[in-house]
Amino acid sequence: MELLCSPASLSSSFALSSSLSVPPSFSRFMVLCSSQKSQKEDQMTVSVTGATGFVGRRLVHRLRSDNHSVRVLTRSKSKAELIFPAKDFPGIVIAEEREWRDCIQGSTAVVNLAGLPISTRWSPEIKKEIKDSRVRVTSKVVELINNSPLDARPTVLVSATAVGYYGTSETGVFDEKSPSGNDYLSEVCREWEGTALKANKDVRVALIRIGVVLGKDGGALAMMIPFFQMFAGGPLGSGQQWFSWIHVDDLVSLIYEALTKPSYQGVINGTAPNPVRLGEMCQQLGSVLGRPSWLPVPDFALKALLGEGATVVLEGQKVLPVRAKELGFEFKYKYVKDALRAIMQ
């Protein structure tokens, strides 16, 4: 997930006075954002924050492949236009923050995936930004949803959160009913989720607590593969920490189901049904790549590199997708070896 709204800009609001002269290009933008009359009943209009990120890009492709309209809510229109060029994505709407209101109004649903990456060295400033990038964007989205006229208000909000909610443990097992942990990431997730739940009561809210997302073109795996290819791969730290993962295609399908099925409400763990220890995951990755998993990265090296941020990779949690299974969600990739093989094909 990527941060798509800077804290400095989140406090701004956008209002258009009828007495102002509106440029023709902006008028066309508002018409495009507000009109749904030509759509079929089974088509959705989905506004997405974090659309330029690893998961967001895949979600946009999936929505458009099923003929749904997508509105990309971004803080960098130029970046979004590079990722979603008009010639390849005809009809897609790319909106900077001052245009978010007009995009959210008239949308069927909103997917909120924004957030600064956490796999970095944590300074006090970065820790503040990690939280603010999630809470403030979510607050902005919820405010715009709640302030939308009833006949133009989205009926669904699918908002990302993370398995960091549960804290870390080498022995515990966590599902959606488990209590929150007491560390920094748990605090971030609690506030993140609490903000999303402030959406108006007539808006169905699904909170997806996402694990480690596996895919070749982003996420943790994209950083690990080059080391294995150079015969320098191995577990991080002890290798005994739990690795609750999900294939990116399964996560996109889970989000899609949450958009379309009324039973998807409240907290749903976005993790595969068979978490593994990190050491086993690295062995499987080495096997799929035809490379050994023999060069562990010691704790002290990671702590020297990432400081407190090393917690993300040195500690984990065993999280089970109990609610997704109750809802009948079908995971395409239940075992990490199958997921890795598919990714590397």
MIDRENFI-714393 format. One record per residue (C-alpha): residue in three letters; x, y, z. Coordinates in steps of 0.05 Angstrom, whole numbers, padded with zeros to 5 digits, always signed. Layout:
<pts>
ALAXYZ...
</pts>
This chain:
<pts>
MET+00000+00000+00000GLU+00022+00070-00014LEU+00009+00137+00018LEU-00036+00175-00029CYS-00050+00236+00013SER+00001+00277+00051PRO-00018+00297+00122ALA-00007+00369+00103SER-00061+00367+00051LEU-00112+00325+00088SER-00141+00382+00127SER-00160+00420+00064SER-00231+00416+00037PHE-00257+00431-00032ALA-00318+00473-00046LEU-00343+00501-00112SER-00384+00565-00110SER-00435+00576-00165SER-00409+00646-00171LEU-00340+00623-00194SER-00320+00614-00265VAL-00305+00540-00276PRO-00255+00519-00329PRO-00287+00475-00383SER-00238+00418-00369PHE-00258+00417-00296SER-00332+00419-00314ARG-00322+00358-00358PHE-00286+00324-00300MET-00345+00337-00253VAL-00395+00310-00304LEU-00354+00248-00314CYS-00348+00237-00239SER-00421+00249-00223SER-00458+00214-00279GLN-00478+00142-00274LYS-00541+00142-00317SER-00510+00103-00373GLN-00488+00046-00329LYS-00522-00021-00325GLU-00551-00040-00257ASP-00498-00093-00243GLN-00441-00047-00258MET-00405-00012-00201THR-00369+00054-00197VAL-00312+00045-00147SER-00268+00100-00120VAL-00200+00073-00097THR-00146+00103-00053GLY-00078+00068-00058ALA-00095+00049-00130THR-00023+00060-00153GLY+00004+00011-00102PHE+00020-00063-00109VAL-00050-00087-00090GLY-00087-00027-00117ARG-00060-00036-00188ARG-00085-00108-00189LEU-00153-00088-00162VAL-00161-00034-00215HIS-00146-00086-00270ARG-00196-00135-00239LEU-00252-00084-00234ARG-00242-00059-00305SER-00238-00130-00332ASP-00309-00139-00306ASN-00331-00073-00337HIS-00337-00033-00273SER-00318+00041-00272VAL-00258+00061-00231ARG-00241+00128-00200VAL-00168+00133-00176LEU-00162+00179-00116THR-00090+00202-00113ARG-00046+00258-00089SER-00002+00253-00152LYS-00041+00255-00216SER+00023+00252-00258LYS+00045+00187-00224ALA-00024+00156-00231GLU-00027+00175-00305LEU+00038+00139-00317ILE+00011+00076-00284PHE-00058+00082-00316PRO-00046+00116-00384ALA-00110+00138-00419LYS-00094+00097-00482ASP-00094+00033-00441PHE-00147+00053-00390PRO-00200+00091-00430GLY-00253+00122-00386ILE-00214+00116-00321VAL-00220+00177-00276ILE-00157+00202-00240ALA-00172+00252-00186GLU-00127+00294-00141GLU-00150+00309-00071ARG-00190+00371-00086GLU-00231+00328-00134TRP-00243+00270-00087ARG-00310+00295-00062ASP-00340+00295-00132CYS-00314+00226-00145ILE-00338+00195-00080GLN-00407+00225-00090GLY-00442+00179-00139SER-00394+00121-00129THR-00424+00054-00112ALA-00367+00037-00065VAL-00300+00061-00039VAL-00238+00018-00029ASN-00187+00049+00018LEU-00117+00020+00010ALA-00074+00081+00027GLY-00015+00078+00075LEU+00059+00091+00079PRO+00101+00027+00074ILE+00124+00002+00142SER+00186-00037+00121THR+00234+00019+00134ARG+00275+00048+00190TRP+00228+00077+00242SER+00247+00146+00266PRO+00196+00184+00309GLU+00177+00223+00246ILE+00167+00160+00204LYS+00125+00128+00259LYS+00081+00188+00260GLU+00075+00187+00185ILE+00059+00112+00185LYS-00001+00125+00229ASP-00022+00191+00199SER-00020+00165+00127ARG-00072+00113+00146VAL-00115+00148+00197ARG-00119+00216+00162VAL-00134+00188+00093THR-00187+00142+00123SER-00217+00200+00161LYS-00219+00242+00098VAL-00253+00186+00059VAL-00304+00174+00114GLU-00319+00248+00120LEU-00332+00253+00045ILE-00376+00191+00046ASN-00417+00216+00106ASN-00425+00286+00075SER-00450+00258+00009PRO-00524+00269-00007LEU-00563+00206+00010ASP-00579+00191-00062ALA-00506+00197-00082ARG-00473+00164-00022PRO-00432+00101-00032THR-00464+00042+00002VAL-00400+00003+00015LEU-00332+00019+00045VAL-00278-00034+00041SER-00220-00009+00083ALA-00152-00042+00091THR-00121-00055+00158ALA-00068-00106+00179VAL-00054-00168+00220GLY-00008-00124+00261TYR-00073-00111+00300TYR-00061-00175+00339GLY+00010-00160+00362THR+00063-00214+00355SER+00071-00284+00383GLU+00108-00348+00366THR+00056-00391+00402GLY-00011-00356+00397VAL-00064-00366+00343PHE-00107-00307+00322ASP-00174-00300+00288GLU-00222-00242+00280LYS-00248-00249+00351SER-00178-00245+00382PRO-00161-00183+00423SER-00113-00130+00398GLY-00040-00130+00418ASN-00004-00075+00457ASP+00052-00054+00411TYR+00059+00004+00363LEU+00029-00029+00302SER-00030-00054+00343GLU-00043+00017+00363VAL-00040+00040+00291CYS-00089-00013+00269ARG-00138+00001+00324GLU-00141+00075+00307TRP-00143+00059+00232GLU-00202+00012+00240GLY-00238+00057+00289THR-00235+00114+00239ALA-00265+00071+00183LEU-00322+00049+00229LYS-00344+00122+00236ALA-00377+00115+00168ASN-00451+00129+00168LYS-00493+00070+00193ASP-00525+00060+00124VAL-00456+00046+00095ARG-00433-00027+00098VAL-00361-00028+00124ALA-00314-00087+00112LEU-00246-00084+00146ILE-00194-00130+00113ARG-00137-00146+00161ILE-00083-00161+00110GLY-00023-00206+00120VAL+00041-00208+00079VAL+00019-00203+00006LEU+00057-00247-00043GLY+00067-00227-00115LYS+00125-00220-00163ASP+00117-00146-00179GLY+00113-00118-00109GLY+00110-00131-00034ALA+00159-00172+00008LEU+00172-00225-00045ALA+00197-00176-00096MET+00251-00156-00047MET+00270-00227-00029ILE+00274-00259-00098PRO+00338-00222-00121PHE+00377-00247-00060PHE+00357-00319-00073GLN+00375-00313-00146MET+00444-00290-00124PHE+00450-00351-00078ALA+00446-00304-00018GLY+00376-00321+00006GLY+00355-00346+00074PRO+00309-00333+00133LEU+00309-00268+00171GLY+00327-00274+00244SER+00310-00341+00276GLY+00263-00363+00221GLN+00214-00386+00274GLN+00170-00325+00269TRP+00102-00338+00238PHE+00089-00315+00167SER+00015-00303+00154TRP+00013-00292+00079ILE-00037-00286+00022HIS-00028-00288-00054VAL-00043-00220-00085ASP-00096-00251-00130ASP-00133-00281-00071LEU-00131-00214-00035VAL-00159-00178-00095SER-00214-00230-00100LEU-00229-00222-00026ILE-00236-00146-00034TYR-00279-00157-00096GLU-00325-00204-00057ALA-00330-00153-00001LEU-00352-00101-00053THR-00406-00144-00082LYS-00434-00188-00026PRO-00474-00158+00031SER-00453-00213+00079TYR-00381-00186+00078GLN-00384-00138+00137GLY-00339-00123+00196VAL-00270-00153+00205ILE-00245-00205+00156ASN-00174-00231+00159GLY-00139-00226+00092THR-00092-00285+00101ALA-00086-00354+00070PRO-00112-00413+00111ASN-00043-00444+00121PRO+00008-00395+00152VAL+00079-00420+00157ARG+00142-00404+00196LEU+00187-00356+00158GLY+00242-00409+00154GLU+00195-00456+00118MET+00172-00401+00071CYS+00245-00387+00053GLN+00258-00461+00041GLN+00199-00465-00005LEU+00220-00402-00043GLY+00290-00431-00051SER+00261-00496-00077VAL+00217-00462-00128LEU+00276-00419-00152GLY+00325-00477-00151ARG+00368-00440-00100PRO+00390-00457-00030SER+00361-00422+00031TRP+00425-00423+00071LEU+00445-00352+00088PRO+00404-00326+00146VAL+00404-00252+00162PRO+00419-00245+00237ASP+00375-00204+00284PHE+00430-00154+00300ALA+00441-00138+00226LEU+00367-00123+00215LYS+00363-00082+00278ALA+00423-00042+00256LEU+00391-00030+00188LEU+00318-00019+00208GLY+00321-00001+00282GLU+00253-00011+00314GLY+00225-00024+00245ALA+00260-00092+00247THR+00200-00115+00289VAL+00161-00123+00224VAL+00206-00179+00199LEU+00234-00208+00263GLU+00167-00220+00297GLY+00103-00247+00268GLN+00035-00277+00285LYS-00004-00338+00264VAL-00070-00311+00236LEU-00126-00353+00209PRO-00181-00330+00160VAL-00239-00358+00200ARG-00290-00307+00177ALA-00272-00313+00103LYS-00282-00388+00107GLU-00349-00378+00142LEU-00370-00333+00086GLY-00352-00387+00035PHE-00293-00351+00004GLU-00252-00398-00039PHE-00177-00389-00035LYS-00142-00405-00100TYR-00076-00411-00063LYS-00081-00447+00004TYR-00009-00469+00010VAL+00052-00425+00003LYS+00088-00472-00043ASP+00031-00470-00094ALA+00029-00394-00088LEU+00104-00388-00100ARG+00102-00435-00160ALA+00046-00394-00192ILE+00083-00329-00179MET+00148-00354-00209GLN+00117-00386-00272
</pts>
